Amino acid sequence: MRPPARDSSAPARCFKNPASMKALFALAAVLVLLQPPAARAGIPDPFPLVTQRVQSWVDRGYYPGCSVWIARGDQTLYEKNFGNATQDTEVYIASAGKWLSAAAILAVVDEGKLSLDDPAEKWLPEFQGDPKGKATLRQMFSHTSGYPPYQPDNLPPDTYPTTAESVKHLLPLPPAAAPREKFEYGGLAMQVAGRMAEVATGKDWETLFREKIAAPLGMTRTRFTPVDPGHIPMIAGGAVSTLADYRRFLTMVADGGVFEGRRVLSEKAVAEMLAQTFSEFEREARTNLDGIEKIYTEGGQWYAFCFGSALGRRVRPPGSTGPAQDVKAKTHSASG
């Protein structure tokens, strides 16, 4: 799904914001409902600017409702519902689902059934002899695979009922670049990654995700299918979840892969999720940095990426020629 053009005055639709292990978590789930929440009597608002900003989005009609959760370690610092939204309100989380997909892939890697360095052609023989077949799982989830980022406008939308059907239709598309030659944010390559995991495990994507991530975390209201036809089978942007469910996932990541005493992902897998693959790419392909910064600059900021998602922002004040500063906050646009 191609992200729509966004009004620069409108807020970014954020669904997840974990910083790093045991660090700051901030989560804003865009929901669809209305009526401002009452503040707890006698307790000062610890984040009044957050309350003011999010409430203004609801009041101005950007979102009918929203839920926000901020925590550090095991301590909840801020928790508020706006409008009629609650932490159990289901919402399409768009690209926030990329991290769920990344976790499911890494769970299969933990089992030894996949390697992040496996190329597509190893598991999908239809890619043999195709330049796209050389792209690895790691590259597919770091937006450096060379695949076209989205379905071309002159072709039907990618709403096929299975990943196998989706991959069949994207196979004829020409590569946009050679693997690791170019950074380009998108989701089509993740369809291929998901299909590789299905072949390696012998299970369909929804079953794989439920067994490896949703069930161990008790995420009973999170799923990739069945969803509306516009979201099938988008591994990169077709998940439905709730704030209550997603905070369980973020808590697991913050605790190094453990949730309520049970290990869901290895420490190595979590480290992969938090590693700045963008920084690695920056070192190896500096000639592309101007293009990367141009695409991802908003108000003097540009984004660093980890395995499947945005890890944080680098901030360069407008007009400054000095080095960018890292902002260690997990931020993510959920625009698709």
C-alpha positions in Angstrom: 0.0 0.0 0.0 1.4 3.4 -1.0 1.4 6.0 1.8 -1.0 8.8 0.9 0.4 12.4 0.7 0.1 14.0 4.2 -0.8 17.5 5.1 2.3 18.9 6.8 0.1 20.6 9.4 -1.6 17.4 10.4 -0.1 15.1 13.0 1.9 12.0 12.0 -0.3 8.9 12.8 1.8 7.2 15.5 1.0 3.7 16.8 4.2 2.6 18.5 7.1 4.4 20.1 9.5 2.1 22.1 13.0 3.6 22.6 15.3 0.7 23.3 15.6 -2.0 25.9 14.2 -0.8 29.3 14.0 2.8 27.9 11.2 5.2 27.2 8.0 3.8 25.6 5.5 6.0 24.0 2.5 4.7 22.1 -0.3 6.6 20.3 -2.9 4.5 18.7 -5.0 6.1 16.0 -8.5 5.0 16.6 -11.9 6.0 15.2 -14.3 7.3 17.9 -14.9 10.9 20.5 -15.2 12.9 24.0 -12.3 14.1 26.1 -11.2 12.0 29.0 -11.4 13.3 32.5 -8.1 13.9 34.3 -7.5 11.9 37.5 -8.7 14.0 40.4 -5.8 15.6 42.3 -3.1 14.1 40.1 -1.2 16.6 37.9 -0.8 15.7 34.2 2.8 14.5 33.8 2.8 15.3 30.1 0.5 18.3 29.6 1.9 19.2 26.2 1.1 15.6 25.0 -2.4 15.9 26.3 -2.9 19.3 24.7 -1.5 18.2 21.3 -3.4 14.9 21.1 -6.7 16.5 22.3 -6.3 19.2 19.6 -6.0 16.5 16.9 -9.3 15.1 18.1 -11.0 18.5 18.5 -9.9 19.5 15.0 -11.2 16.3 13.5 -8.0 14.6 12.5 -8.9 11.6 14.6 -12.3 10.8 16.2 -10.4 9.1 19.0 -6.9 8.1 20.2 -5.2 6.2 23.1 -1.7 7.0 24.4 0.5 5.0 26.7 4.0 6.1 27.8 6.2 4.0 30.1 9.8 3.7 31.3 10.8 0.1 32.2 8.0 -1.4 34.2 6.5 2.0 35.2 3.6 3.5 33.4 4.2 7.3 33.2 1.2 8.3 31.2 -2.0 6.6 30.1 -4.9 8.4 28.5 -7.9 7.8 26.2 -9.2 10.6 24.0 -12.6 10.6 22.5 -14.5 7.3 22.8 -11.3 5.3 22.1 -10.1 2.8 24.6 -7.1 0.5 24.8 -9.3 -2.3 23.5 -10.5 -0.4 20.4 -9.4 -2.3 17.3 -7.6 -0.3 14.6 -5.6 -1.0 11.4 -2.1 -0.2 12.5 -0.7 0.0 8.9 3.2 0.1 9.0 3.2 -0.4 12.7 2.6 -4.0 11.7 6.0 -4.3 10.2 7.5 -4.8 13.6 5.1 -7.6 14.3 6.1 -9.2 11.0 9.7 -8.7 11.8 9.2 -10.5 15.2 7.5 -13.4 13.5 10.3 -13.8 11.0 12.9 -13.6 13.7 11.1 -16.3 15.7 11.5 -18.6 12.7 15.2 -17.6 12.5 15.5 -18.5 16.2 14.3 -22.0 15.4 17.0 -22.3 12.8 14.5 -22.8 9.9 15.6 -19.5 8.3 18.6 -17.3 8.2 18.5 -13.5 7.8 21.1 -14.0 5.0 18.9 -16.4 3.1 18.2 -15.0 -0.4 14.7 -15.3 -1.9 15.8 -17.9 -4.5 16.8 -20.4 -1.7 13.1 -20.8 -0.7 11.3 -19.6 -3.8 12.6 -21.4 -6.9 10.5 -19.1 -9.1 13.1 -16.3 -8.3 16.1 -18.3 -9.6 17.7 -16.4 -12.4 15.9 -13.2 -11.3 18.0 -10.4 -9.9 15.3 -10.0 -7.1 16.1 -13.6 -6.1 19.5 -12.4 -4.6 17.9 -10.1 -2.0 18.1 -11.5 1.5 15.6 -11.5 4.3 17.7 -8.9 6.1 17.6 -6.6 3.1 13.9 -7.1 2.7 13.2 -5.8 6.2 15.7 -3.0 6.0 14.3 -1.5 2.8 17.5 -2.2 0.8 16.4 -5.2 -1.2 16.1 -3.3 -4.5 12.5 -4.3 -4.9 9.9 -1.8 -6.1 8.6 -0.2 -2.9 4.9 -0.4 -3.8 2.6 -1.8 -6.5 2.9 0.4 -9.6 -0.1 2.7 -10.1 -1.0 1.1 -13.5 -1.4 -2.4 -11.9 -4.2 -3.7 -9.7 -3.7 -3.1 -6.0 -2.0 -5.9 -4.0 -5.1 -7.3 -2.5 -4.6 -11.0 -3.3 -5.9 -13.5 -0.8 -2.6 -15.3 0.0 1.1 -14.4 0.0 1.7 -17.0 -2.7 -0.7 -15.2 -5.0 0.8 -11.9 -4.1 4.4 -13.0 -4.8 3.2 -14.5 -8.1 2.0 -11.1 -9.3 5.0 -9.1 -8.1 7.5 -11.5 -9.6 7.3 -9.9 -13.1 8.0 -6.4 -11.7 11.5 -5.2 -12.7 13.9 -4.5 -9.8 14.3 -0.9 -8.8 17.9 -1.4 -7.9 20.4 -4.2 -7.0 20.3 -5.4 -3.4 21.9 -2.9 -1.0 22.4 -0.4 -3.8 19.6 1.8 -2.7 17.5 2.6 0.3 13.8 2.9 -0.5 11.0 2.5 2.1 8.2 0.2 1.0 6.5 -3.1 1.7 6.4 -5.3 -1.4 9.7 -7.1 -0.4 8.2 -8.1 2.9 5.5 -10.0 1.0 8.4 -12.2 -0.4 9.9 -12.5 3.1 6.6 -13.7 4.5 6.2 -16.2 1.7 9.8 -17.5 2.5 8.8 -18.0 6.1 5.6 -19.9 5.0 7.6 -22.3 2.9 10.3 -22.8 5.5 7.7 -23.6 8.2 4.9 -25.2 6.1 2.4 -22.8 7.7 0.4 -19.9 6.4 1.4 -16.4 7.6 -1.6 -15.9 10.0 -0.9 -19.3 11.7 2.8 -18.6 11.9 2.2 -15.1 13.4 -0.4 -16.4 15.9 1.8 -19.3 17.1 5.0 -17.4 17.4 3.9 -14.0 18.6 0.2 -13.4 19.2 -0.5 -16.5 21.3 2.6 -16.3 23.6 1.8 -12.6 24.2 -1.9 -13.0 24.7 -2.6 -10.7 21.8 -6.1 -12.0 21.3 -7.3 -9.1 19.2 -4.3 -8.8 16.8 -4.4 -10.4 13.4 -3.3 -10.0 9.8 -6.4 -11.8 8.4 -9.2 -11.7 7.9 -9.3 -8.0 7.3 -10.9 -5.8 4.7 -10.0 -6.5 1.0 -7.7 -3.5 1.0 -5.5 -5.0 3.6 -5.1 -8.6 2.3 -2.4 -9.9 2.6 -0.2 -7.0 3.5 2.5 -8.3 5.8 4.0 -4.8 5.9 0.7 -3.0 6.5 -2.3 -5.2 7.0 -2.5 -5.9 10.7 -5.3 -5.0 13.1 -4.5 -4.5 16.8 -5.4 -2.7 20.0 -3.3 -0.6 22.3 -3.7 -3.2 25.0 -2.4 -5.9 22.7 0.4 -3.8 21.2 1.8 -2.8 24.6 2.2 -6.4 25.4 4.4 -6.7 22.3 6.4 -3.6 23.2 6.9 -4.9 26.8 8.3 -8.1 25.4 10.8 -6.2 23.3 11.8 -4.0 26.2 12.3 -7.1 28.4 14.8 -8.6 25.9 12.3 -11.1 24.4 10.7 -12.3 27.6 7.0 -11.8 28.5 5.6 -12.8 31.9 8.5 -15.1 32.5 8.3 -16.8 29.1 10.9 -16.3 26.4 9.2 -15.4 23.1 12.3 -14.2 21.2 16.0 -14.7 21.8 18.1 -11.8 23.0 19.9 -12.0 19.7 16.6 -11.6 17.8 15.6 -8.5 19.9 19.1 -7.1 19.3 18.4 -7.5 15.5 15.1 -5.7 15.9 16.8 -2.8 17.5 20.0 -2.7 15.4 20.3 0.5 13.3 20.4 -1.2 9.8 20.1 2.3 8.4 23.4 3.3 10.0 25.1 0.3 8.5 23.7 1.2 5.1 24.8 4.8 5.7 28.5 3.6 6.1 28.4 1.5 3.0 26.4 3.8 0.6 27.1 7.4 1.5 26.4 8.4 -2.1 22.7 7.8 -1.4 22.4 9.9 1.8 21.2 13.0 0.0 18.3 11.1 -1.5 17.6 9.4 1.9 17.6 12.7 3.7 15.5 14.4 1.0 12.8 11.7 1.3 12.7 11.4 5.1 13.2 15.0 6.1 10.5 16.7 8.0 11.3 20.0 9.7 15.0 19.3 9.9 14.6 15.7 11.0 15.3 12.4 9.3 14.7 8.9 10.3 17.0 6.0 11.2 15.7 2.5 10.6 16.0 -0.9 12.3 14.8 -4.3 11.3 11.4 -3.7 9.8 10.7 -0.2 11.2 11.9 3.2 12.2 14.2 3.3 15.2 14.5 7.0 15.9 15.2 10.3 14.4 18.3 12.3 13.6 17.6 16.0 14.1 19.5 18.7 12.3 18.1 22.2 13.1 17.1 24.1 10.0 20.1 26.1 8.6 22.6 24.1 10.6 25.6 22.5 8.9 26.7 20.6 11.9 26.3 16.9 12.6 22.8 15.5 13.1 21.9 14.5 16.6 20.3 11.2 17.4 16.9 11.3 19.1 16.5 8.0 20.9 12.8 7.6 20.7 11.0 4.9 18.8 8.8 6.7 16.4 6.8 5.5 13.5 4.4 6.8 10.9 1.5 4.5 10.5 0.6 5.7 7.0 1.1 2.4 5.3 
